[in-house]
Amino acid sequence: MTPSPPQPSDGTRGDLFDPRCPTRRLLDRIGTKWMSMAVKVLAEASPEEVRFAELQRRMPGVSQKMLSVTLQGMTRDGLVGRRVEPSVPPRVYYRLTPLGLSLEVPLAMVRAWAEEHMAEVDRANARSRELADDA
């Protein structure tokens, strides 16, 4: 029997370099463009709620399915609160929890870095392709 992965739910920190650490899975989820966009849109609206359809309008390119999967994961992770208004069709509202709101600052820094350095990364990729073509 293989040992189960460590679960630092007691407030201890995870260890990114331990292959069994759940921190890796969390970083995979946090690192998606859709989560970053959803956090930004919801943080800008905070403390107000945002309807699903409005989130989709404010996140160009996201499909209804991808947004739904992203929000389900964020809800499961405790980053987003969800409220359903009983109507036909039901109206679904989302807001960041305090834990989700705490993610806005680090994600904003990553978004700013990406926007600032995208041209450099594009140039490096172009050089790499040119070298590969010459080989």
Phi, psi and chi 1 to 4 in degrees:
 res  aa     phi    psi   chi1   chi2   chi3   chi4
   1 MET       -  135.0  179.3 -166.1  -81.5      -
   2 THR   -85.5  146.0   59.7      -      -      -
   3 PRO   -67.5  145.6   19.0  -24.7      -      -
   4 SER   -74.6  150.8   61.3      -      -      -
   5 PRO   -64.0  149.4    9.2  -11.1      -      -
   6 PRO   -62.9  143.1   17.9  -24.1      -      -
   7 GLN  -122.5   89.5  -59.5  -66.2  -38.4      -
   8 PRO   -76.4   62.7   27.1  -31.0      -      -
   9 SER   -89.3   -0.1   59.6      -      -      -
  10 ASP   -92.4   15.2   59.7   -2.3      -      -
  11 GLY    94.2   -7.0      -      -      -      -
  12 THR   -77.5  158.3   62.0      -      -      -
  13 ARG   -81.0  150.0  -65.8  178.5   63.7   98.7
  14 GLY   -80.1  176.7      -      -      -      -
  15 ASP  -127.3  101.8  178.2    0.8      -      -
  16 LEU   -53.6  -30.1  175.6   64.0      -      -
  17 PHE   -86.7   -4.6  -66.1   98.0      -      -
  18 ASP   -87.0  115.7 -179.2  -17.0      -      -
  19 PRO   -57.2  -21.6  -18.9   27.2      -      -
  20 ARG   -90.9   -2.8  -60.1  169.2  -59.4  139.3
  21 CYS   -75.8  131.7 -177.2      -      -      -
  22 PRO   -67.5  -10.6   15.1  -21.1      -      -
  23 THR   -56.0  -36.4  -58.3      -      -      -
  24 ARG   -61.6  -43.8  -70.1  179.1  176.4 -151.9
  25 ARG   -64.9  -40.4  -69.2 -170.1  -50.0  -85.5
  26 LEU   -63.9  -42.6 -178.5   58.0      -      -
  27 LEU   -63.2  -35.6  -74.5  171.9      -      -
  28 ASP   -60.2  -41.1  -76.6  -17.3      -      -
  29 ARG   -72.7  -44.7  -69.1 -167.0  -57.0  -85.5
  30 ILE   -65.7  -30.3  -70.0  171.1      -      -
  31 GLY   -79.9    4.4      -      -      -      -
  32 THR   -81.8  150.2   69.5      -      -      -
  33 LYS   -63.8  -34.7   64.5 -176.5  172.1 -171.5
  34 TRP   -69.9  -38.1  -57.7  125.5      -      -
  35 MET   -66.4  -42.0 -178.3  179.0  -71.3      -
  36 SER   -59.9  -43.4 -176.3      -      -      -
  37 MET   -66.4  -43.5  -75.8 -173.0 -156.1      -
  38 ALA   -62.5  -43.0      -      -      -      -
  39 VAL   -61.5  -43.0  167.7      -      -      -
  40 LYS   -61.8  -48.9  179.2  175.7  174.0   50.0
  41 VAL   -62.3  -46.0  170.4      -      -      -
  42 LEU   -69.0  -34.8  -68.4  168.8      -      -
  43 ALA   -66.8  -39.6      -      -      -      -
  44 GLU   -63.5  -31.3  -72.2  173.0  -12.0      -
  45 ALA   -86.0  -17.5      -      -      -      -
  46 SER   -56.3  136.6 -174.2      -      -      -
  47 PRO   -91.1    7.1   34.4  -34.8      -      -
  48 GLU   -71.5  161.8  -59.1  -60.9  -42.5      -
  49 GLU   -92.5  159.6  -62.0  173.0  -45.6      -
  50 VAL  -128.8  132.4  179.5      -      -      -
  51 ARG   -71.6  153.2  -75.3 -171.3   60.4 -169.6
  52 PHE   -54.0  -48.7 -177.4   92.7      -      -
  53 ALA   -61.4  -37.4      -      -      -      -
  54 GLU   -68.3  -40.4  179.0   61.6   20.3      -
  55 LEU   -57.9  -46.1  -91.3  170.0      -      -
  56 GLN   -63.3  -39.5 -170.6  173.7   14.8      -
  57 ARG   -64.2  -35.6  -85.8 -168.1  -67.3  -80.3
  58 ARG   -87.4    0.5  -65.4 -178.2   58.7 -168.6
  59 MET  -122.4   76.4  -66.1  171.9   59.1      -
  60 PRO   -53.7  132.8  -20.2   29.1      -      -
  61 GLY    95.2  -14.5      -      -      -      -
  62 VAL   -80.9  133.6   69.4      -      -      -
  63 SER   -81.0  161.8   67.7      -      -      -
  64 GLN   -59.7  -42.0 -177.5  173.8  -12.3      -
  65 LYS   -65.1  -45.2  175.3  156.8  178.3   62.2
  66 MET   -65.5  -39.9 -167.7   69.2 -120.9      -
  67 LEU   -64.6  -41.8 -179.7   56.3      -      -
  68 SER   -61.8  -45.5  178.8      -      -      -
  69 VAL   -62.8  -42.7  165.9      -      -      -
  70 THR   -61.6  -47.7  -61.0      -      -      -
  71 LEU   -67.7  -35.2  -69.1  167.8      -      -
  72 GLN   -62.3  -44.5  -74.2  171.1    7.4      -
  73 GLY   -64.2  -42.0      -      -      -      -
  74 MET   -65.2  -36.5  -68.1  174.3   74.2      -
  75 THR   -67.4  -45.5  -59.3      -      -      -
  76 ARG   -60.7  -36.6 -171.0  175.4   46.7 -109.2
  77 ASP   -79.6   -2.9  -70.0  -21.1      -      -
  78 GLY    80.9   15.3      -      -      -      -
  79 LEU   -89.1  -24.0  -56.7  173.4      -      -
  80 VAL  -132.0  140.4  165.6      -      -      -
  81 GLY  -100.0  143.8      -      -      -      -
  82 ARG  -124.8  136.2  178.7  179.3 -174.6  -93.6
  83 ARG  -132.9  130.5 -179.2  175.6   67.0   86.3
  84 VAL  -108.1  126.0  179.1      -      -      -
  85 GLU   -94.5  121.5 -164.8  172.3  -86.2      -
  86 PRO   -71.9   99.5   23.8  -28.2      -      -
  87 SER  -146.6  176.6   59.5      -      -      -
  88 VAL  -119.8  111.2  179.9      -      -      -
  89 PRO   -72.6  162.0   28.6  -32.8      -      -
  90 PRO   -63.2  143.9   -9.0   16.2      -      -
  91 ARG   -98.7  128.4  -69.3 -172.2 -177.5  109.2
  92 VAL  -115.4  129.1 -176.3      -      -      -
  93 TYR  -118.1  147.0  -62.6   86.0      -      -
  94 TYR  -130.0  149.9  -65.1   90.1      -      -
  95 ARG  -149.9  153.6   62.5  170.1  174.4   69.8
  96 LEU   -75.3  140.4  -73.0  177.2      -      -
  97 THR   -80.2  170.3   63.5      -      -      -
  98 PRO   -55.1  -38.2  -29.6   37.6      -      -
  99 LEU   -63.8  -43.5 -178.8   61.9      -      -
 100 GLY   -64.7  -40.2      -      -      -      -
 101 LEU   -63.8  -32.5 -160.6   51.7      -      -
 102 SER   -68.1  -15.1   74.0      -      -      -
 103 LEU   -84.4  -16.9 -169.2   53.2      -      -
 104 GLU   -62.0  -44.8  169.5   53.0   10.9      -
 105 VAL   -62.4  -51.9  170.0      -      -      -
 106 PRO   -63.5  -37.9    3.0   -7.4      -      -
 107 LEU   -68.2  -35.7  -75.8 -179.8      -      -
 108 ALA   -62.3  -37.5      -      -      -      -
 109 MET   -66.0  -41.2  -67.7  171.7   67.8      -
 110 VAL   -66.2  -43.4  170.7      -      -      -
 111 ARG   -60.8  -43.2  -73.1 -170.0  -55.9  -95.9
 112 ALA   -64.4  -41.9      -      -      -      -
 113 TRP   -60.9  -45.7 -177.4   91.2      -      -
 114 ALA   -62.3  -43.9      -      -      -      -
 115 GLU   -64.8  -38.5  -70.0  169.2   -4.5      -
 116 GLU   -71.7  -34.1 -177.8  177.8  -26.2      -
 117 HIS  -108.5    4.5  -65.1  -75.2      -      -
 118 MET   -59.6  -39.8 -165.8   61.8 -122.1      -
 119 ALA   -62.2  -41.0      -      -      -      -
 120 GLU   -64.2  -41.5  -67.4  171.6   70.7      -
 121 VAL   -65.7  -41.6  171.3      -      -      -
 122 ASP   -60.3  -43.1  -79.2  -15.9      -      -
 123 ARG   -63.2  -42.1  -74.2 -169.1  -63.5  -85.3
 124 ALA   -63.4  -40.5      -      -      -      -
 125 ASN   -64.3  -41.6  -84.3  -75.6      -      -
 126 ALA   -62.8  -44.0      -      -      -      -
 127 ARG   -61.1  -42.1  -78.8 -168.5  -55.8  -84.2
 128 SER   -62.6  -42.7 -180.0      -      -      -
 129 ARG   -64.8  -40.3  -77.9 -168.8  -59.0  -84.0
 130 GLU   -62.6  -43.4  -71.3  169.7    6.4      -
 131 LEU   -63.0  -39.9  -68.8  173.0      -      -
 132 ALA   -67.3  -36.6      -      -      -      -
 133 ASP   -68.2  -33.9  -69.3  -17.5      -      -
 134 ASP   -75.2  -20.8  -68.7  -17.6      -      -
 135 ALA   -75.7      -      -      -      -      -
